[in-house]
Amino acid sequence: MNPDIKAKFDSYPKDVQQQLEQVRKLILMVAAENKLGEVKETLKWGEASYLVKSGSAIRIDWKPKDPNAIKVFFHCQTRLVETFKEIYRTEFVYEGKRAILIPLNTNINHLPLKHCIELALKYHQIKHLPLLGA
């Protein structure tokens, strides 16, 4: 893990750290399973950011103003969140066109988050397809 991201995660409460680390592992797993190449892991705007060459950046963070959830951010000028809202109307709580909120007490393996991450990491390959090929 990037040392800056580790320090950022370590500054949060334990339950927040665990949820962020689970989403991070899911991002890395999806990239590996789909052979998408190296995942660039950095801090952007103070948030953990993940990007592969063919994809759109995914950022993850926790905000004290929403203490019971983490947020998975997607580039707001893509069709990603719009597509997620169409496909997964009730599975997530959304923040505009930019984020999915994941409650801290939620098992991310029971959510379709893996599919959303896959669409983001393949975005530049699929952006021309209806519903991003989903």
Helices and strands as residue ranges (DSSP letters): H 3-10, H 14-33, E 40-44, E 47-51, E 58-62, E 69-74, H 80-87, E 93-95, E 99-103, G 108-110, H 113-121, H 123-126, G 130-133
